[in-house]
Amino acid sequence: MTIIASLLRAAELPDSPTARLDVELLLAAAIGKSRSYLHTWPERIVSSEAALTFAGYLQRRRSGEPVAYILGQQGFWNLDLEVAPHTLIPRPDTELLVETAMALLPVTPVRVLDLGTGTGAIALALASERPQWQVTAVDRVLEAVALAERNRQRLQLDNVQVLSSHWFDSLQGERYELIISNPPYIAADDPHLVAGDVRFEPSSALVAGADGLDDLRAIIRQAPAHLQPGGWLLLEHGYDQAAAVRELLAQHDFEQIESRVDYGGHERISLGRLSC
Ligand SMILES: C[S@@+](CC[C@H](N)C(=O)[O-])C[C@H]1O[C@@H](n2cnc3c(N)ncnc32)[C@H](O)[C@@H]1O
């Protein structure tokens, strides 16, 4: 017979920087309760089935698998999203992109495109905050398209359309007031790719050529043909890529170019406006 308190005490995740949180999330999921339940009812008995499930989760976490993949879900903005190993686990950093987009455009019907939508995180957050906006979300990876569509349906966000597309290829003739993207932007030989949780995420979501800028270049080059006059392009990028992205935006006739810092003080997003 095992109780919650002893499972919590015995569980060890020596290599996780968030060990206590991870253990609580995994145990709460194994017994089908919230984290606060663990602290409210530490003497409750856990079924042997749930204890076995918890042991399996701990084993996977010890091998480095991210908690979000083990549980198949991750919070982003105010949404609970299904996640899967075919695409990136949404990061809190990307919420800066959502906040900035909402401040750029009016609360009136506008068309927005999210390139490389993954779980649908950005598109669904914007659609939930701005029911007036029509959001198109695309990804090249078919499993990611299916995942974003499942998230869209579960959240009942009818103002989002999820499509399969290699960047703009399936969007010929379409124009938007805002194009937003968190594309792959890591250099192929970056050592972070083989460390920590990131090594479980697919290279299709992370790697963009020798300098990490291949996808940003492709998007910035093609975006003017898909923006309305005065439309905005808003991009997430690496902490050391802001100057290069601003330069690319200037080369493609964008104006009002600027970068913004994240909560850690790094320039992590850049934007520009197509001339009117
Ligand atoms: C860094 S992840 C971002 C996912 C999501 N937008 C987020 O912020 O959590 C980049 C996404 O771009 C997609 N992607 C990569 N190359 C692409 C391409 N050529 N066309 C469309 N999507 C692409 C990947 O499959 C992946 O889902």
The ligand as an ORCA input file, in Angstrom:
! r2SCAN-3c Opt
* xyz 0 1
  C       9.964     26.423    -33.853
  S       8.573     25.456    -34.317
  C       7.261     26.559    -33.810
  C       5.942     25.887    -33.547
  C       4.866     26.847    -32.963
  N       4.604     27.951    -33.853
  C       5.292     27.370    -31.602
  O       5.651     28.539    -31.508
  O       5.270     26.599    -30.624
  C       8.614     25.644    -36.073
  C       7.496     24.961    -36.851
  O       7.697     25.264    -38.247
  C       7.381     24.128    -39.005
  N       8.088     24.242    -40.290
  C       9.397     24.033    -40.541
  N       9.667     24.264    -41.835
  C       8.506     24.634    -42.417
  C       8.142     25.000    -43.750
  N       9.031     25.022    -44.727
  N       6.850     25.345    -43.990
  C       5.933     25.320    -42.981
  N       6.217     24.967    -41.711
  C       7.481     24.630    -41.430
  C       7.838     22.954    -38.149
  O       7.213     21.756    -38.536
  C       7.458     23.441    -36.751
  O       6.149     23.020    -36.408
*
